[in-house]
Amino acid sequence: MDKGSKIFVAGHNGLAGSAIVRKLHQQGYNNLVLRSSKELDLREKSDVFKFFKSEIPEYVFFAAGTVGGIMANITYPADFIFNNTAMIFNTVDAAYKTNVKKLLYLGSSCIYPKLSAQPIKEEYLLTGPLEETNKPYALAKIAGIELCAAYNKQYDTNYIALMPTNLFGIKDNYDRQNSHLVAALIRKFYEAKINNSPFVELWGSGTPKREILSSDQLADACVYFMNHYDGKEVVNIGKGEDYMIKEIADMIKNISGYEGEIKYDASKPNGNMKKQLDISKAKELGWTSNSNTLEDLKISFEDFVENYSTYTL
């Protein structure tokens, strides 16, 4: 990409999309095309095509989506599969028809089989059953990957796909029903502290392991691969280390200053017991995460506190 290239960031108000915008601005890319979901509904094919035909972006970062944690996936399976499939299908087709030079698609680590060997290699995709709690979302993300691959094969397009691990960071979603792991924990411990609650109750046993990565690190990877990778294979993006949920909870508890007890409800689902990505390919291609997880969590907590009144709590 040239500094003056016209770039469309789909989903720029979300966790990943907003981080990509910050990173692009930091690196001197200022010719960005941004539309909120109210301004452009990516589920509407004709609207998406009109937008691409009018704006003619050269590069597209696709970070849009209907996302959430276990409860949201269980409660809204139709929304998760329909919305996420419609948005990427309409965007890819419009990008092809308006000669977009390159598109980067963000998937999710949930695309891999539930019982994958650990750490999870890109080649494990479609080799076994998916985790049931987020199967509709995973299938939508897999469809997006296959769509990009199909357009590359049939039309010789340059659409690449990155698979990030569990994300957290500035502008995360802290909704009670739809938040992911780190955001949910930040909110729980903050509210427990200000309400002087004697304990915080968390789902599951606390023993499953999760790899977590700040959205700003993902954004760094996105800009790097947009500029340096034209391969057709999926590339995992992660930290290269994981923690038990108990360990993540303890870190956030300490950051928050909460002094109560943590109780785990083992009757609730754990999800996958371990989900760590193999990031060997990303390293071979020249990218690794260089941040400190604890410091990244502190930044996220401070952002939540500073902007607490802006969230629907």
C-alpha positions as CSV (number, residue, x, y, z in Angstrom):
1,M,0.0,0.0,0.0
2,D,1.1,3.5,-0.7
3,K,0.5,6.2,2.0
4,G,-2.1,7.7,-0.3
5,S,-3.9,4.5,-1.1
6,K,-7.6,4.6,-0.6
7,I,-8.4,2.0,2.1
8,F,-11.8,0.8,3.3
9,V,-11.9,-0.6,6.9
10,A,-15.1,-2.6,7.2
11,G,-16.1,-2.7,10.9
12,H,-14.0,0.3,11.9
13,N,-16.0,0.9,15.1
14,G,-15.4,-2.6,16.5
15,L,-12.5,-3.9,18.5
16,A,-10.3,-5.1,15.6
17,G,-11.4,-2.5,13.1
18,S,-10.8,0.5,15.4
19,A,-7.3,-0.9,16.2
20,I,-6.6,-1.2,12.4
21,V,-7.6,2.4,11.9
22,R,-5.4,3.5,14.8
23,K,-2.4,1.5,13.3
24,L,-3.0,2.9,9.8
25,H,-3.0,6.5,11.1
26,Q,0.1,5.8,13.1
27,Q,1.9,4.6,10.0
28,G,0.8,7.6,7.9
29,Y,-2.2,6.1,6.0
30,N,-4.8,8.8,6.1
31,N,-6.9,8.2,3.0
32,L,-9.4,5.9,4.8
33,V,-13.0,5.2,3.8
34,L,-15.1,4.5,6.9
35,R,-18.8,3.7,7.3
36,S,-20.7,2.7,10.4
37,S,-23.3,-0.1,10.2
38,K,-26.0,2.5,10.1
39,E,-24.4,4.3,7.2
40,L,-23.7,1.0,5.3
41,D,-25.4,-2.3,6.1
42,L,-23.0,-4.9,4.7
43,R,-25.8,-7.4,4.7
44,E,-27.5,-5.6,1.9
45,K,-25.9,-6.6,-1.4
46,S,-27.1,-3.7,-3.5
47,D,-26.0,-1.1,-1.0
48,V,-22.6,-2.7,-0.7
49,F,-22.1,-2.7,-4.4
50,K,-23.2,0.9,-4.8
51,F,-20.7,1.9,-2.1
52,F,-17.8,0.1,-3.7
53,K,-18.8,1.5,-7.2
54,S,-18.9,5.0,-5.8
55,E,-15.8,5.0,-3.5
56,I,-13.6,2.6,-5.5
57,P,-11.3,1.6,-2.6
58,E,-8.0,0.1,-3.5
59,Y,-7.5,-2.0,-0.4
60,V,-10.0,-3.5,2.1
61,F,-9.5,-4.7,5.7
62,F,-12.6,-6.8,6.6
63,A,-13.1,-6.7,10.3
64,A,-16.9,-6.4,10.4
65,G,-19.1,-9.0,12.1
66,T,-21.6,-10.1,14.6
67,V,-19.5,-11.3,17.5
68,G,-19.9,-12.3,21.2
69,G,-19.0,-14.8,23.8
70,I,-20.5,-18.2,24.7
71,M,-23.9,-16.9,25.8
72,A,-24.3,-14.7,22.8
73,N,-23.4,-17.6,20.5
74,I,-25.9,-19.9,22.2
75,T,-28.7,-17.3,22.2
76,Y,-28.4,-15.9,18.7
77,P,-27.1,-18.7,16.4
78,A,-29.2,-17.5,13.4
79,D,-27.9,-14.0,13.7
80,F,-24.3,-15.2,13.9
81,I,-24.4,-17.4,10.8
82,F,-26.6,-15.2,8.6
83,N,-25.0,-11.8,9.4
84,N,-21.4,-12.9,9.2
85,T,-21.9,-14.9,6.0
86,A,-23.9,-12.2,4.3
87,M,-21.4,-9.4,5.1
88,I,-18.3,-11.2,3.8
89,F,-20.1,-12.6,0.7
90,N,-21.4,-9.1,-0.3
91,T,-18.1,-7.5,0.4
92,V,-15.9,-9.9,-1.5
93,D,-18.2,-9.9,-4.5
94,A,-18.3,-6.1,-4.6
95,A,-14.5,-5.9,-4.2
96,Y,-14.1,-8.3,-7.2
97,K,-16.5,-6.4,-9.4
98,T,-14.8,-3.0,-8.7
99,N,-11.2,-4.3,-9.0
100,V,-10.0,-3.9,-5.5
101,K,-6.3,-4.6,-5.5
102,K,-6.2,-6.6,-2.2
103,L,-8.5,-7.7,0.6
104,L,-7.6,-8.9,4.0
105,Y,-10.2,-11.1,5.8
106,L,-10.2,-11.6,9.5
107,G,-11.4,-15.0,10.7
108,S,-11.3,-16.5,14.1
109,S,-9.6,-19.3,15.9
110,C,-12.9,-21.0,16.5
111,I,-12.8,-22.2,12.9
112,Y,-10.6,-25.1,14.0
113,P,-11.9,-28.5,15.2
114,K,-12.8,-28.8,18.8
115,L,-10.3,-31.6,19.4
116,S,-7.4,-30.2,17.4
117,A,-3.9,-31.1,18.5
118,Q,-2.3,-28.2,20.3
119,P,-0.9,-25.8,19.3
120,I,-3.3,-25.5,16.4
121,K,-1.8,-25.5,12.9
122,E,-3.5,-23.9,9.9
123,E,-3.6,-27.3,8.2
124,Y,-6.1,-28.6,10.8
125,L,-8.9,-26.6,9.3
126,L,-11.9,-28.9,8.3
127,T,-10.3,-32.0,9.8
128,G,-12.9,-32.6,12.6
129,P,-16.1,-31.5,14.4
130,L,-16.4,-27.9,15.7
131,E,-17.1,-26.7,19.2
132,E,-21.0,-26.8,19.4
133,T,-21.3,-23.6,21.5
134,N,-20.1,-21.4,18.6
135,K,-20.6,-23.7,15.6
136,P,-22.8,-21.2,13.5
137,Y,-20.3,-18.4,13.9
138,A,-17.4,-20.8,13.1
139,L,-19.2,-22.0,9.9
140,A,-19.7,-18.5,8.8
141,K,-16.1,-17.7,9.2
142,I,-15.1,-20.9,7.4
143,A,-17.4,-19.9,4.5
144,G,-15.6,-16.5,4.3
145,I,-12.2,-18.3,4.1
146,E,-13.4,-20.6,1.4
147,L,-15.0,-17.7,-0.5
148,C,-11.8,-15.8,-0.6
149,A,-9.9,-18.9,-1.7
150,A,-12.5,-19.6,-4.4
151,Y,-12.3,-16.0,-5.8
152,N,-8.5,-16.3,-5.8
153,K,-8.6,-19.5,-7.7
154,Q,-11.3,-18.6,-10.2
155,Y,-10.6,-14.8,-10.7
156,D,-7.0,-14.5,-9.7
157,T,-7.8,-12.0,-7.0
158,N,-5.5,-11.2,-4.1
159,Y,-7.6,-11.9,-1.0
160,I,-5.7,-13.1,2.2
161,A,-7.0,-14.4,5.4
162,L,-5.7,-14.1,9.0
163,M,-6.9,-16.1,11.9
164,P,-6.5,-14.2,15.2
165,T,-6.7,-15.8,18.6
166,N,-8.9,-14.4,21.4
167,L,-8.8,-10.6,21.3
168,F,-9.1,-7.8,23.8
169,G,-8.3,-4.1,23.9
170,I,-9.4,-0.5,23.5
171,K,-13.1,-0.2,22.4
172,D,-13.9,-3.7,23.4
173,N,-17.6,-4.7,23.8
174,Y,-18.6,-4.9,27.4
175,D,-22.2,-5.9,27.0
176,R,-23.5,-8.3,29.6
177,Q,-24.6,-10.9,27.0
178,N,-22.3,-10.4,24.1
179,S,-18.8,-9.7,25.6
180,H,-15.8,-11.9,25.1
181,L,-13.6,-13.4,27.9
182,V,-11.3,-10.5,28.8
183,A,-14.0,-7.8,28.4
184,A,-16.4,-9.8,30.5
185,L,-13.9,-10.2,33.3
186,I,-12.9,-6.5,33.2
187,R,-16.5,-5.5,33.7
188,K,-17.2,-8.1,36.4
189,F,-14.3,-7.1,38.5
190,Y,-14.8,-3.4,38.1
191,E,-18.5,-3.6,39.1
192,A,-17.7,-6.0,42.0
193,K,-15.2,-3.4,43.3
194,I,-17.4,-0.4,43.1
195,N,-20.4,-2.4,44.5
196,N,-18.3,-4.0,47.3
197,S,-19.5,-7.4,46.2
198,P,-18.2,-10.3,48.4
199,F,-17.5,-12.5,45.4
200,V,-17.4,-12.7,41.6
201,E,-18.9,-15.8,40.0
202,L,-17.4,-17.0,36.7
203,W,-18.6,-19.7,34.3
204,G,-16.9,-23.1,34.2
205,S,-14.1,-24.5,36.2
206,G,-11.5,-21.8,35.4
207,T,-9.1,-24.5,34.2
208,P,-9.5,-24.2,30.4
209,K,-6.6,-22.4,28.7
210,R,-6.9,-19.4,26.4
211,E,-4.4,-17.5,24.3
212,I,-5.2,-13.8,24.3
213,L,-3.9,-11.0,22.1
214,S,-4.4,-7.2,22.2
215,S,-6.3,-5.8,19.3
216,D,-3.5,-3.3,18.7
217,Q,-1.1,-6.3,18.1
218,L,-3.5,-7.8,15.7
219,A,-3.7,-4.5,13.8
220,D,0.0,-4.4,13.6
221,A,-0.1,-7.9,12.0
222,C,-2.9,-6.8,9.6
223,V,-0.9,-3.9,8.2
224,Y,2.2,-6.0,8.0
225,F,0.6,-8.8,6.1
226,M,-1.3,-6.5,3.8
227,N,2.0,-5.1,2.8
228,H,4.1,-8.2,2.8
229,Y,2.0,-11.3,2.1
230,D,0.3,-12.4,-1.1
231,G,0.0,-16.1,-0.3
232,K,-3.2,-18.0,-0.6
233,E,-2.9,-19.9,2.7
234,V,-4.5,-18.9,6.0
235,V,-2.1,-17.5,8.6
236,N,-2.6,-17.7,12.3
237,I,-2.1,-14.6,14.4
238,G,-1.4,-15.1,18.1
239,K,0.8,-14.5,21.1
240,G,2.4,-17.9,21.2
241,E,1.5,-18.5,24.8
242,D,-1.7,-19.3,26.8
243,Y,-3.1,-19.0,30.3
244,M,-5.7,-20.8,32.4
245,I,-8.8,-18.7,32.7
246,K,-8.1,-18.6,36.4
247,E,-4.8,-17.0,35.7
248,I,-6.4,-14.3,33.4
249,A,-9.0,-13.7,36.0
250,D,-6.4,-13.2,38.7
251,M,-4.4,-10.8,36.6
252,I,-7.5,-8.6,35.9
253,K,-8.6,-8.9,39.6
254,N,-5.2,-7.5,40.7
255,I,-5.3,-4.8,38.1
256,S,-8.8,-3.7,39.2
257,G,-7.9,-3.7,42.9
258,Y,-10.9,-5.9,43.8
259,E,-10.3,-7.8,47.0
260,G,-13.2,-10.2,47.1
261,E,-13.4,-13.9,46.3
262,I,-13.7,-15.6,42.9
263,K,-16.2,-18.5,42.7
264,Y,-16.4,-20.8,39.7
265,D,-19.7,-22.4,38.6
266,A,-18.6,-25.8,37.2
267,S,-22.2,-26.5,36.1
268,K,-21.8,-23.9,33.3
269,P,-20.0,-24.8,30.0
270,N,-16.2,-24.4,29.7
271,G,-16.0,-24.3,25.9
272,N,-12.8,-25.8,24.6
273,M,-10.3,-26.9,27.3
274,K,-7.4,-25.5,25.3
275,K,-7.1,-23.3,22.3
276,Q,-3.7,-22.1,21.4
277,L,-2.6,-21.3,17.8
278,D,0.6,-22.4,16.2
279,I,2.1,-19.2,15.0
280,S,5.1,-20.7,13.2
281,K,4.0,-19.6,9.8
282,A,3.5,-16.0,10.9
283,K,7.0,-16.0,12.4
284,E,8.5,-17.5,9.2
285,L,6.8,-14.7,7.2
286,G,8.3,-12.1,9.5
287,W,5.8,-11.1,12.1
288,T,5.6,-11.8,15.9
289,S,3.9,-10.1,18.8
290,N,6.2,-7.9,20.8
291,S,3.9,-6.7,23.6
292,N,3.5,-7.6,27.3
293,T,0.2,-9.3,28.1
294,L,-0.1,-7.8,31.6
295,E,0.6,-4.3,30.3
296,D,-1.9,-4.8,27.5
297,L,-4.5,-5.8,30.1
298,K,-3.8,-2.7,32.2
299,I,-4.3,-0.5,29.1
300,S,-7.7,-2.2,28.4
301,F,-8.8,-1.9,32.0
302,E,-7.9,1.8,32.1
303,D,-9.7,2.4,28.8
304,F,-12.8,0.7,30.2
305,V,-12.7,2.9,33.4
306,E,-12.1,6.1,31.5
307,N,-15.0,5.4,29.1
308,Y,-17.3,3.6,31.5
309,S,-20.2,6.1,31.0
310,T,-20.1,5.6,27.2
311,Y,-21.0,1.9,27.4
312,T,-24.5,0.4,27.8
313,L,-24.1,-1.1,31.3
